[in-house]
Amino acid sequence: MKALLTRQREAYRADPMPSLEQRKAKLELLKAALLNHKDALCDALSQDFGHRAQYDTLLSDIMPCVGNIDYTLKRLGGWMKPSKRSPGLLLSPASVTVHYQPLGVVGILVPWNFPVMLSIGPLITVLAAGNRAMIKLSEFTPATNKAIRALLADAFDEDEVAVVEGEADAAAAFSALPFDHLLFTGSTAVGKHVMRAAAENLTPVTLELGGKSPTIIGPDMAIDTAVERMIWGKCLNAGQICTSPDYVLLPRAKVDEFVSAYRARFARFYPKGLASQDYTSVVNARQYQRLVETLDDAVAKGAHALPATESYRDDDGHRLATVMLTGVTDEMRVMQEEIFGPLLPLVPYDSIDEALDYIQDRPRPLALYLMSFDEALQQRVLEQTHAGGVSINDTVLHVAAEDAPFGGIGPSGMGHYHGHEGFLTFSKAKTVLKRGKFNSAKFVHPPYGNAIHKLMLGFFLRK
């Protein structure tokens, strides 16, 4: 890894400011390779997961990356132009501009749940900003890693984009490398270790973490409509998404109606239940066992498990349908940890004030979802809660907005990428003041106290 980093640093020094044409060419190569390898990526992801619905991969991994590349290609020229700023009266005559300079070599740490989207997605903005990249892929997706390696090898030399694999010790060593920026996507617990390792080199970090993303169903919202708007976000990738709805806050009198509506909609989505090819498995036996233990812990402590379908478990194939949970308490693991799977606690409220207090009393989540057409309630939720991002009357899809930043807040992350914000994250905004032949700065030189000094101070410090 150190040798790769050295090689990329040397290549960057030889070409520290790639032109617009060079950057566009790299993005076009990446797009072509992504489209050429899309079938191999779908097959590899399904192999790693035991079964992953092809459309889950196409819709959530491949398509957003292609859209992001197209969006970036159209706007990159404008992003790269230095922006003019005002020097103000004190610094005149002079020009002040902000130049956007590549940082150098960026490290990207990729999780297992969306290994294509969460490696290629950041890479797009890294390349757009003129950088080189080293990508550490998850040890839990070996087939997909092989497919990603082949994809990137078609488009880039290793001194432009390099792939690293290995277990947890390799990830730790990767985090400790002196990158010019480090992007990590994963759990809050691991994010702390990554940030600690990066701090040794004062490496700037962008952390895309997770947490318990709530869904609020407003008092005005029809339950069937609410379920229709949120169920796909919970079932996509079997809930193994950092922005998946983690739990639902809903009016107490509507809990039973929610369970019935969810079961009916789940049956419509997946008429063959767990045998449906459109439903994705839990990635491996280890994650499946974690979810089963979390479910068992909740039931043992008094929760009621309400599966979305009659046959909801396949232990051999590590497949698990949505299991709704009522009667949950803070003593249960399911309410303490990010679920990252198809368990769905239902938390009743008697007033919207109670629901908002519940959210405000807990760590700030990566996403928050509100199901309500009441504009006053929408505004209140936006003003009184914090989250990395919000979807109103939808779930998950705000992440796919190409012209908007994506990032967490507090324990759910720091920093942004996607679109223009991604370009800014992976660029150094460098202020440049430029003077011509006339040097107005000499008027503030010592010795102090002359008439010009007094005139200036009188002008600028007047009340």
KAUR-V632976 format. One record per residue. N is the residue number from 1. RES is the residue in one small letter. PSI is psi as a letter, one per 30 degrees, with the letter a starting at -180 (* if undefined). D_LAST is the distance of its C-alpha to the last C-alpha in Angstrom with 1 decimal. Layout:
BEGIN
N,RES,PSI,D_LAST
N,RES,PSI,D_LAST
END
This chain:
BEGIN
1,m,e,59.2
2,k,e,57.8
3,a,e,60.0
4,l,e,58.7
5,l,e,55.1
6,t,e,55.8
7,r,e,57.6
8,q,e,54.7
9,r,e,52.2
10,e,e,54.4
11,a,e,54.7
12,y,e,50.9
13,r,e,50.4
14,a,f,53.0
15,d,i,51.1
16,p,f,47.5
17,m,i,46.1
18,p,k,48.7
19,s,l,48.4
20,l,e,48.0
21,e,e,51.7
22,q,e,52.6
23,r,e,50.5
24,k,e,52.0
25,a,e,55.4
26,k,e,55.0
27,l,e,53.9
28,e,e,56.9
29,l,e,59.2
30,l,e,57.9
31,k,e,58.3
32,a,e,61.9
33,a,e,62.8
34,l,e,61.4
35,l,e,63.5
36,n,f,66.5
37,h,g,66.4
38,k,e,65.5
39,d,e,69.0
40,a,e,69.4
41,l,e,66.1
42,c,e,67.3
43,d,e,70.6
44,a,e,69.0
45,l,e,66.6
46,s,e,69.4
47,q,e,71.5
48,d,e,68.8
49,f,f,68.2
50,g,e,71.8
51,h,k,71.0
52,r,k,67.8
53,a,k,67.8
54,q,e,67.6
55,y,f,65.1
56,d,e,62.8
57,t,e,62.6
58,l,e,62.4
59,l,e,59.7
60,s,f,57.6
61,d,e,58.1
62,i,e,59.2
63,m,e,57.8
64,p,e,54.1
65,c,e,54.3
66,v,e,55.8
67,g,e,53.2
68,n,e,50.4
69,i,e,51.9
70,d,e,52.2
71,y,e,48.6
72,t,e,47.4
73,l,e,49.5
74,k,f,48.0
75,r,f,44.4
76,l,e,44.5
77,g,e,43.9
78,g,e,40.5
79,w,e,39.5
80,m,f,40.4
81,k,k,38.3
82,p,k,35.2
83,s,k,32.1
84,k,k,29.5
85,r,l,25.9
86,s,k,22.8
87,p,f,21.9
88,g,l,18.4
89,l,e,17.2
90,l,e,17.1
91,l,f,20.8
92,s,l,22.1
93,p,k,24.8
94,a,l,26.4
95,s,k,27.9
96,v,k,27.2
97,t,l,30.1
98,v,k,31.4
99,h,k,35.1
100,y,j,37.3
101,q,k,39.8
102,p,k,42.9
103,l,e,42.7
104,g,c,46.4
105,v,k,48.9
106,v,k,48.1
107,g,k,50.3
108,i,j,51.2
109,l,k,53.0
110,v,k,54.9
111,p,l,56.4
112,w,f,59.8
113,n,e,59.0
114,f,i,57.8
115,p,f,58.6
116,v,e,58.5
117,m,e,55.2
118,l,g,53.5
119,s,e,54.6
120,i,e,54.6
121,g,e,51.5
122,p,e,49.2
123,l,e,51.1
124,i,e,50.2
125,t,f,46.5
126,v,e,47.2
127,l,e,49.3
128,a,e,46.9
129,a,f,44.2
130,g,g,46.7
131,n,l,47.8
132,r,l,51.1
133,a,k,52.2
134,m,k,54.5
135,i,j,55.5
136,k,j,57.1
137,l,l,59.3
138,s,k,60.5
139,e,f,63.9
140,f,f,64.8
141,t,i,65.1
142,p,e,67.5
143,a,e,69.0
144,t,e,65.6
145,n,e,64.4
146,k,e,67.5
147,a,e,66.7
148,i,e,63.0
149,r,e,64.2
150,a,e,66.6
151,l,e,63.9
152,l,e,61.4
153,a,f,64.2
154,d,f,65.0
155,a,f,61.5
156,f,l,60.2
157,d,l,61.2
158,e,f,60.4
159,d,f,57.9
160,e,e,55.9
161,v,k,56.5
162,a,k,58.6
163,v,k,60.0
164,v,k,60.5
165,e,l,62.6
166,g,l,63.7
167,e,a,63.5
168,a,e,60.7
169,d,e,61.0
170,a,e,60.4
171,a,e,57.3
172,a,e,56.0
173,a,e,56.7
174,f,e,55.0
175,s,f,51.8
176,a,f,51.8
177,l,k,51.9
178,p,i,48.9
179,f,l,47.9
180,d,f,44.7
181,h,k,44.2
182,l,k,46.4
183,l,k,46.9
184,f,k,48.9
185,t,k,50.2
186,g,a,52.1
187,s,l,52.1
188,t,e,49.3
189,a,e,51.6
190,v,e,52.4
191,g,e,48.8
192,k,e,47.9
193,h,e,50.6
194,v,e,49.4
195,m,e,45.8
196,r,e,47.1
197,a,e,49.2
198,a,e,46.5
199,a,f,44.2
200,e,f,46.6
201,n,g,45.7
202,l,h,42.1
203,t,k,43.3
204,p,k,40.8
205,v,k,42.6
206,t,k,42.6
207,l,j,44.6
208,e,j,46.2
209,l,b,47.7
210,g,c,49.0
211,g,a,49.3
212,k,j,50.6
213,s,j,49.3
214,p,l,49.9
215,t,k,51.1
216,i,k,50.2
217,i,j,52.5
218,g,l,50.9
219,p,f,52.8
220,d,f,53.1
221,m,k,54.6
222,a,k,58.3
223,i,e,59.6
224,d,e,61.8
225,t,e,58.8
226,a,e,56.7
227,v,e,59.5
228,e,e,60.0
229,r,f,56.4
230,m,f,56.3
231,i,e,59.8
232,w,e,59.7
233,g,f,56.6
234,k,e,58.6
235,c,f,61.8
236,l,k,60.6
237,n,g,61.7
238,a,h,63.1
239,g,g,59.6
240,q,i,59.0
241,i,k,55.5
242,c,f,52.2
243,t,g,50.8
244,s,k,54.0
245,p,k,53.7
246,d,e,54.4
247,y,l,54.9
248,v,k,54.7
249,l,k,53.1
250,l,l,55.0
251,p,k,56.0
252,r,e,58.7
253,a,f,61.2
254,k,g,61.1
255,v,e,62.0
256,d,e,65.7
257,e,e,64.9
258,f,e,62.6
259,v,e,65.4
260,s,e,67.9
261,a,e,65.6
262,y,e,64.7
263,r,e,68.4
264,a,e,69.3
265,r,e,66.6
266,f,e,67.5
267,a,e,71.2
268,r,e,70.2
269,f,e,68.2
270,y,i,70.9
271,p,f,74.3
272,k,g,76.1
273,g,b,73.7
274,l,f,73.4
275,a,f,76.0
276,s,k,73.6
277,q,f,72.7
278,d,f,69.3
279,y,k,68.4
280,t,k,67.2
281,s,l,68.4
282,v,k,66.5
283,v,e,66.0
284,n,l,68.5
285,a,e,70.5
286,r,e,67.9
287,q,e,65.2
288,y,e,67.8
289,q,e,68.9
290,r,e,65.3
291,l,e,64.9
292,v,e,68.3
293,e,e,67.5
294,t,e,64.2
295,l,e,66.2
296,d,e,68.9
297,d,e,66.4
298,a,e,64.8
299,v,e,68.3
300,a,f,69.4
301,k,g,66.5
302,g,f,67.2
303,a,l,65.7
304,h,k,67.8
305,a,k,68.3
306,l,i,68.7
307,p,k,69.5
308,a,f,68.8
309,t,l,72.4
310,e,e,75.7
311,s,j,76.3
312,y,f,72.9
313,r,k,73.6
314,d,j,75.3
315,d,e,75.3
316,d,e,77.2
317,g,g,75.0
318,h,h,71.8
319,r,k,71.0
320,l,j,69.2
321,a,l,68.4
322,t,k,65.4
323,v,j,66.1
324,m,k,64.0
325,l,k,63.5
326,t,l,63.2
327,g,g,62.8
328,v,l,60.5
329,t,l,58.7
330,d,f,56.1
331,e,f,59.0
332,m,k,60.4
333,r,e,59.7
334,v,f,59.2
335,m,g,56.0
336,q,f,54.8
337,e,l,55.1
338,e,k,54.3
339,i,e,57.6
340,f,h,57.8
341,g,a,60.9
342,p,h,62.7
343,l,k,62.1
344,l,j,60.1
345,p,k,59.2
346,l,j,58.7
347,v,j,56.3
348,p,l,56.6
349,y,l,53.9
350,d,f,54.1
351,s,l,50.6
352,i,f,47.9
353,d,e,45.6
354,e,e,48.3
355,a,e,48.3
356,l,e,44.6
357,d,e,44.6
358,y,e,47.5
359,i,e,45.5
360,q,f,42.3
361,d,f,44.4
362,r,l,45.6
363,p,k,44.4
364,r,k,42.4
365,p,l,45.0
366,l,e,45.2
367,a,l,46.0
368,l,k,46.0
369,y,k,48.1
370,l,k,48.0
371,m,j,50.9
372,s,k,49.7
373,f,g,49.2
374,d,j,47.0
375,e,e,43.6
376,a,e,41.9
377,l,e,43.5
378,q,e,42.7
379,q,e,39.0
380,r,e,39.2
381,v,e,41.0
382,l,e,38.5
383,e,f,35.6
384,q,f,37.3
385,t,l,39.3
386,h,k,38.7
387,a,l,41.1
388,g,e,41.3
389,g,l,42.3
390,v,k,43.6
391,s,k,46.5
392,i,k,46.9
393,n,h,50.6
394,d,l,51.6
395,t,l,51.8
396,v,e,51.5
397,l,f,51.0
398,h,f,47.2
399,v,f,47.9
400,a,g,49.6
401,a,j,46.6
402,e,f,46.3
403,d,g,42.8
404,a,k,41.2
405,p,l,40.5
406,f,k,42.8
407,g,l,41.9
408,g,a,41.9
409,i,k,39.5
410,g,b,39.9
411,p,f,43.7
412,s,g,44.5
413,g,a,42.9
414,m,k,39.8
415,g,l,38.8
416,h,l,40.1
417,y,a,42.6
418,h,k,44.3
419,g,b,43.3
420,h,e,40.0
421,e,e,38.7
422,g,e,41.8
423,f,e,41.2
424,l,e,37.7
425,t,e,39.1
426,f,g,41.7
427,s,l,39.5
428,k,j,37.0
429,a,j,33.8
430,k,j,33.1
431,t,k,29.9
432,v,j,30.8
433,l,k,28.5
434,k,k,30.6
435,r,l,30.0
436,g,a,32.4
437,k,f,33.7
438,f,k,30.5
439,n,j,28.5
440,s,f,24.8
441,a,f,24.3
442,k,f,25.9
443,f,f,22.8
444,v,g,21.3
445,h,l,24.6
446,p,l,25.4
447,p,k,25.9
448,y,l,22.2
449,g,g,20.4
450,n,a,21.6
451,a,e,19.8
452,i,e,19.0
453,h,e,17.4
454,k,e,15.2
455,l,e,14.3
456,m,e,13.6
457,l,e,11.5
458,g,e,9.4
459,f,e,9.3
460,f,f,8.8
461,l,g,6.5
462,r,l,3.8
463,k,*,0.0
END
